[in-house]
Amino acid sequence: MDHKTLRQLIEHRSVALTIADARDPELRLLAANNPFEAMTGYLESECIGQNCRFLQGGENAVKLNDTDRLHKFFDNPSDNFIRHRLVNFRKDGSAFINLLTMTRLRDVQGKPTFILGSQFDLGQADVEELKSYESRLNEKLNSIGKSDRLEDSIHKGTLFALSDAASAIVSARAKLLEVNELSDSSRAF
């Protein structure tokens, strides 16, 4: 399946999604949907050809994000899935906590071809709303099971991104406060 077909599959989803080329050592983005644009402030045309690291804010990324788990995921092509919280920065410079889920999509020979990224802004989430989703999401994830259908993989990646957001919300907001304090103190100089 080519990236244009994948682009069509993510186009009308309500969660921020991206597609990267898993065969590209730089994992450059091939597509980003409208919710991704709305969440980050970047147009898809500004994202294409870049690695999503551009959202980590340059020098601050080293201080704010523990990316060891992500590096292990990228270094081990047999890993199919990872979920990780990151501090990211919108185009306007404002910070947000991104619950990033990445899923490797494979061709019929089992070789990784694309990485589907699902992003969820934990700072904008309503705790009660997230709790109400949790049981329905887990039920849906169980019903999808171990499907090889690409549409199910995309749906599953989206649901996984949402499924543990409720438990992460408190620590995410605390981290966001820490980032904002760091940002405010650096502006004071």
C-alpha positions in Angstrom: 0.0 0.0 0.0 1.4 3.4 -0.9 1.4 6.5 1.3 -1.3 8.2 -0.7 -3.7 5.4 0.1 -2.7 5.6 3.8 -3.2 9.4 3.7 -6.8 8.8 2.6 -7.3 6.4 5.5 -6.1 8.9 8.1 -7.7 11.9 6.5 -11.1 11.8 8.2 -10.1 10.6 11.7 -10.8 12.7 14.7 -7.4 12.0 16.3 -4.1 13.6 15.2 -2.3 11.1 13.0 0.9 11.1 11.0 2.6 8.6 8.6 6.3 8.2 8.3 8.4 6.0 6.0 9.8 3.2 8.1 12.4 2.5 5.4 13.8 6.0 5.7 16.6 6.2 8.3 15.4 9.8 9.1 11.7 8.6 9.4 10.5 11.7 7.5 6.8 12.4 7.5 4.8 11.5 4.5 1.4 12.7 5.7 -0.3 14.5 8.6 -4.1 14.9 9.0 -6.2 18.0 10.0 -6.4 17.2 13.7 -2.5 17.1 13.8 -2.5 20.5 12.1 -5.0 21.9 14.6 -3.1 20.4 17.6 0.4 21.6 16.5 -0.3 24.7 14.5 1.8 23.3 11.6 0.3 22.8 8.2 0.8 19.4 6.7 3.0 21.0 4.0 5.4 22.3 6.7 5.7 18.8 8.2 6.2 16.7 5.1 9.9 15.6 4.8 10.6 16.3 8.5 11.1 14.0 11.4 8.6 14.6 14.2 11.5 15.5 16.4 11.0 19.1 15.1 8.1 19.3 17.6 10.5 18.7 20.6 11.7 22.2 20.6 15.5 22.0 20.0 17.7 22.3 23.0 14.9 22.0 25.5 14.0 18.5 24.2 17.2 17.0 25.7 16.3 18.4 29.1 12.5 17.7 29.0 12.1 14.3 27.2 13.5 10.9 28.1 13.7 9.4 24.6 15.6 6.2 25.4 12.4 4.1 25.0 11.8 5.7 21.6 15.4 4.9 20.5 15.0 1.3 21.5 11.8 1.1 19.5 13.5 2.5 16.4 16.5 0.3 16.9 14.4 -2.9 17.1 12.3 -3.4 13.9 10.5 -6.4 15.5 8.8 -4.1 18.0 5.4 -3.2 16.6 4.1 -0.7 19.0 5.2 2.0 21.5 3.3 4.6 23.6 5.3 7.4 25.2 4.6 10.9 26.7 6.7 13.8 25.3 6.8 17.5 25.8 6.2 19.0 22.4 5.9 22.6 21.2 3.4 24.1 18.9 4.3 26.4 16.1 3.5 29.3 18.4 6.0 28.0 20.9 3.5 26.9 23.5 4.2 23.5 25.2 1.9 20.5 25.3 2.1 17.0 26.6 1.8 14.6 23.7 0.8 11.0 24.4 2.5 9.6 21.3 1.6 6.1 20.0 3.6 4.7 17.1 2.7 1.5 15.3 4.7 -0.2 12.6 2.7 -1.1 9.5 4.1 -4.0 7.6 3.9 -5.2 4.0 2.7 -8.7 3.1 6.3 -10.1 3.7 6.2 -8.7 7.2 8.7 -5.9 6.5 8.1 -2.5 8.2 7.0 0.0 5.5 5.3 2.8 7.4 5.0 4.1 11.0 1.6 5.4 12.0 1.9 8.1 14.7 -1.1 8.9 16.8 -0.8 12.1 19.0 -3.0 13.1 21.8 -2.8 16.4 23.8 -3.1 15.3 27.4 -3.3 18.9 28.6 -6.5 19.5 26.7 -8.2 16.3 28.0 -11.1 16.3 30.4 -10.5 13.6 33.0 -14.1 12.5 33.3 -14.5 12.2 29.6 -11.3 10.1 29.4 -12.5 7.8 32.1 -15.8 7.2 30.3 -13.9 6.3 27.2 -11.6 3.8 28.9 -14.0 0.8 29.2 -15.4 1.3 25.7 -11.9 1.6 24.2 -10.7 -1.6 25.9 -13.8 -3.4 24.6 -13.1 -2.2 21.1 -9.4 -3.1 21.3 -10.3 -6.6 22.4 -12.8 -6.9 19.5 -10.2 -5.9 17.0 -7.8 -8.5 18.3 -4.9 -9.5 16.1 -6.1 -8.3 12.8 -3.8 -7.9 9.8 -6.1 -5.4 8.2 -4.5 -2.0 7.8 -7.7 -0.1 8.7 -7.8 -2.1 12.0 -4.2 -1.3 12.7 -4.9 2.4 12.3 -8.0 2.2 14.4 -6.1 0.2 17.1 -3.3 2.7 17.2 -5.8 5.5 17.7 -7.6 3.7 20.4 -4.4 2.8 22.2 -3.4 6.5 22.2 -6.6 7.3 24.0 -6.9 4.3 26.3 -4.4 5.2 29.0 -4.8 9.0 28.7 -6.9 9.2 31.9 -4.2 7.7 34.1 -1.6 10.0 32.5 -3.5 13.3 32.8 -2.4 14.3 36.3 1.4 13.7 35.7 1.1 15.4 32.3 -0.4 18.5 33.7 2.3 18.6 36.4 5.0 18.3 33.8 3.3 21.0 31.7 3.5 23.3 34.7 7.2 22.5 35.0 7.8 23.3 31.3 5.9 26.6 31.5 7.9 27.6 34.6 11.1 26.7 32.8 10.0 28.6 29.8 9.0 31.6 31.9 12.3 31.6 33.8 14.3 31.5 30.6 12.4 34.5 29.2 13.3 36.5 32.4 16.9 36.4 31.4 
